[in-house]
Amino acid sequence: MTQVNLKTVKGIQEVSLESFRFLTKARILLKFVGFNSKEAVEQFRGALVTIPDTQLYPLADDQFYLFQLEGCEVLTQAGERLGYVQEVLSLPVHDILLVKESKAAKKEYLIPFLKRLFPKIEIGAKKLYVVQDESW
């Protein structure tokens, strides 16, 4: 049995996943232990489903999960701080990083997350180094 976290506007609740099946490529039907009716799980409609870090598949040293980019400091190759990754936008062509100086800051950057633009990534140090060019 796998533990999952369900994040709603009311908070986060940890539940046990009993089973799942894919309805489409983008939709999954989940069955939770102890929730045996449609009405019982209605409170979780639209919830963000996450798993504890301890249940993540181990990756090689040079690999990372996209969610680990959030909160990383973004620096130019010259060392100038642009801000922090606020969100990773997964789009059909490639992922985009939303980078802001702070949560309250108005200035933001939308930077394509491409290998040629991010030649150095230090996930352990929470730092990304970006090549500045006209594409963003």
C-alpha positions as a Markdown table, in Angstrom:
| # | Residue | x | y | z |
|---|---|---|---|---|
| 1 | Met | 0.0 | 0.0 | 0.0 |
| 2 | Thr | 1.3 | 3.5 | -0.9 |
| 3 | Gln | 0.7 | 6.6 | 1.2 |
| 4 | Val | -0.3 | 9.7 | -0.7 |
| 5 | Asn | -1.0 | 13.2 | 0.4 |
| 6 | Leu | -4.1 | 15.0 | -0.8 |
| 7 | Lys | -3.7 | 18.8 | -0.8 |
| 8 | Thr | -7.0 | 20.8 | -0.9 |
| 9 | Val | -7.9 | 24.3 | 0.2 |
| 10 | Lys | -8.7 | 22.8 | 3.6 |
| 11 | Gly | -5.2 | 21.4 | 4.1 |
| 12 | Ile | -3.3 | 18.2 | 3.5 |
| 13 | Gln | -4.6 | 14.8 | 4.4 |
| 14 | Glu | -2.5 | 11.6 | 4.2 |
| 15 | Val | -4.4 | 8.5 | 2.9 |
| 16 | Ser | -3.5 | 5.0 | 1.7 |
| 17 | Leu | -3.9 | 4.2 | -1.9 |
| 18 | Glu | -5.7 | 0.9 | -2.5 |
| 19 | Ser | -5.7 | 0.9 | -6.3 |
| 20 | Phe | -5.6 | 3.0 | -9.4 |
| 21 | Arg | -6.4 | 2.9 | -13.1 |
| 22 | Phe | -5.8 | 5.2 | -16.0 |
| 23 | Leu | -9.0 | 6.6 | -17.6 |
| 24 | Thr | -7.1 | 8.5 | -20.2 |
| 25 | Lys | -3.4 | 9.6 | -20.6 |
| 26 | Ala | -4.2 | 12.6 | -18.4 |
| 27 | Arg | -6.8 | 11.2 | -16.0 |
| 28 | Ile | -6.3 | 8.6 | -13.3 |
| 29 | Leu | -9.0 | 7.1 | -11.1 |
| 30 | Leu | -7.7 | 6.5 | -7.5 |
| 31 | Lys | -9.3 | 4.2 | -4.8 |
| 32 | Phe | -8.3 | 5.1 | -1.2 |
| 33 | Val | -8.5 | 2.7 | 1.7 |
| 34 | Gly | -11.5 | 3.4 | 3.9 |
| 35 | Phe | -13.3 | 5.6 | 1.3 |
| 36 | Asn | -16.0 | 3.3 | -0.2 |
| 37 | Ser | -18.4 | 5.7 | -1.8 |
| 38 | Lys | -18.3 | 8.5 | -4.4 |
| 39 | Glu | -19.7 | 10.9 | -1.7 |
| 40 | Ala | -16.9 | 10.0 | 0.7 |
| 41 | Val | -14.2 | 11.2 | -1.7 |
| 42 | Glu | -16.0 | 14.2 | -3.1 |
| 43 | Gln | -14.1 | 16.4 | -0.7 |
| 44 | Phe | -10.9 | 15.5 | -2.6 |
| 45 | Arg | -12.1 | 16.5 | -6.1 |
| 46 | Gly | -9.4 | 18.7 | -7.7 |
| 47 | Ala | -6.9 | 17.9 | -4.9 |
| 48 | Leu | -3.2 | 17.9 | -5.7 |
| 49 | Val | -1.9 | 14.3 | -5.1 |
| 50 | Thr | 1.7 | 14.0 | -3.9 |
| 51 | Ile | 3.8 | 11.2 | -2.4 |
| 52 | Pro | 6.3 | 11.5 | 0.5 |
| 53 | Asp | 9.9 | 12.0 | -0.6 |
| 54 | Thr | 10.7 | 8.7 | 1.0 |
| 55 | Gln | 8.6 | 6.9 | -1.7 |
| 56 | Leu | 10.3 | 8.6 | -4.7 |
| 57 | Tyr | 12.2 | 6.4 | -7.1 |
| 58 | Pro | 15.9 | 6.9 | -6.5 |
| 59 | Leu | 17.7 | 8.8 | -9.3 |
| 60 | Ala | 21.3 | 9.1 | -10.5 |
| 61 | Asp | 23.4 | 11.9 | -9.1 |
| 62 | Asp | 22.9 | 14.0 | -12.2 |
| 63 | Gln | 19.1 | 13.6 | -12.3 |
| 64 | Phe | 16.3 | 15.3 | -10.4 |
| 65 | Tyr | 12.5 | 15.6 | -10.3 |
| 66 | Leu | 10.9 | 18.8 | -11.8 |
| 67 | Phe | 9.3 | 19.7 | -8.4 |
| 68 | Gln | 12.8 | 20.0 | -7.0 |
| 69 | Leu | 13.4 | 23.1 | -9.2 |
| 70 | Glu | 10.8 | 25.1 | -7.2 |
| 71 | Gly | 12.6 | 27.4 | -4.7 |
| 72 | Cys | 16.0 | 27.1 | -6.5 |
| 73 | Glu | 17.9 | 30.3 | -6.9 |
| 74 | Val | 18.5 | 31.3 | -10.5 |
| 75 | Leu | 21.8 | 33.0 | -11.4 |
| 76 | Thr | 23.4 | 34.2 | -14.6 |
| 77 | Gln | 26.7 | 32.6 | -15.5 |
| 78 | Ala | 28.3 | 35.9 | -14.3 |
| 79 | Gly | 26.7 | 35.2 | -10.8 |
| 80 | Glu | 23.9 | 37.9 | -11.0 |
| 81 | Arg | 20.8 | 36.7 | -9.1 |
| 82 | Leu | 17.6 | 36.8 | -11.2 |
| 83 | Gly | 15.4 | 35.4 | -8.5 |
| 84 | Tyr | 13.9 | 32.1 | -7.4 |
| 85 | Val | 11.9 | 29.4 | -9.3 |
| 86 | Gln | 8.3 | 30.0 | -8.2 |
| 87 | Glu | 6.7 | 27.4 | -10.5 |
| 88 | Val | 7.5 | 24.9 | -13.2 |
| 89 | Leu | 5.0 | 25.2 | -16.1 |
| 90 | Ser | 4.7 | 21.9 | -18.0 |
| 91 | Leu | 3.8 | 22.8 | -21.6 |
| 92 | Pro | 3.6 | 20.5 | -24.7 |
| 93 | Val | 6.8 | 21.7 | -26.3 |
| 94 | His | 9.0 | 22.1 | -23.1 |
| 95 | Asp | 8.8 | 23.2 | -19.5 |
| 96 | Ile | 9.0 | 26.8 | -18.6 |
| 97 | Leu | 10.4 | 28.2 | -15.3 |
| 98 | Leu | 8.5 | 31.1 | -13.7 |
| 99 | Val | 11.3 | 33.0 | -11.9 |
| 100 | Lys | 10.6 | 36.0 | -9.6 |
| 101 | Glu | 12.8 | 38.1 | -7.3 |
| 102 | Ser | 10.4 | 37.3 | -4.5 |
| 103 | Lys | 6.8 | 36.2 | -4.1 |
| 104 | Ala | 5.7 | 39.8 | -3.8 |
| 105 | Ala | 7.9 | 41.1 | -6.7 |
| 106 | Lys | 6.3 | 42.3 | -9.9 |
| 107 | Lys | 9.3 | 41.5 | -12.1 |
| 108 | Glu | 9.3 | 38.0 | -13.4 |
| 109 | Tyr | 11.0 | 35.9 | -16.0 |
| 110 | Leu | 9.5 | 33.0 | -18.0 |
| 111 | Ile | 12.5 | 31.0 | -19.0 |
| 112 | Pro | 12.4 | 27.9 | -21.2 |
| 113 | Phe | 13.9 | 25.0 | -19.3 |
| 114 | Leu | 16.3 | 23.8 | -22.0 |
| 115 | Lys | 19.7 | 22.2 | -21.5 |
| 116 | Arg | 21.4 | 24.9 | -23.6 |
| 117 | Leu | 20.0 | 27.6 | -21.3 |
| 118 | Phe | 20.9 | 25.8 | -18.1 |
| 119 | Pro | 24.4 | 24.4 | -18.5 |
| 120 | Lys | 24.9 | 24.1 | -14.7 |
| 121 | Ile | 22.3 | 22.8 | -12.2 |
| 122 | Glu | 23.2 | 22.2 | -8.6 |
| 123 | Ile | 20.0 | 20.6 | -7.1 |
| 124 | Gly | 21.7 | 19.9 | -3.8 |
| 125 | Ala | 22.7 | 23.6 | -3.4 |
| 126 | Lys | 19.3 | 24.7 | -4.9 |
| 127 | Lys | 21.0 | 26.8 | -7.6 |
| 128 | Leu | 20.5 | 27.0 | -11.4 |
| 129 | Tyr | 22.8 | 28.9 | -13.7 |
| 130 | Val | 21.2 | 30.3 | -16.8 |
| 131 | Val | 22.7 | 31.6 | -20.1 |
| 132 | Gln | 21.0 | 34.9 | -20.9 |
| 133 | Asp | 19.9 | 35.2 | -24.5 |
| 134 | Glu | 17.1 | 36.7 | -26.6 |
| 135 | Ser | 14.8 | 33.6 | -26.3 |
| 136 | Trp | 13.5 | 34.8 | -23.0 |
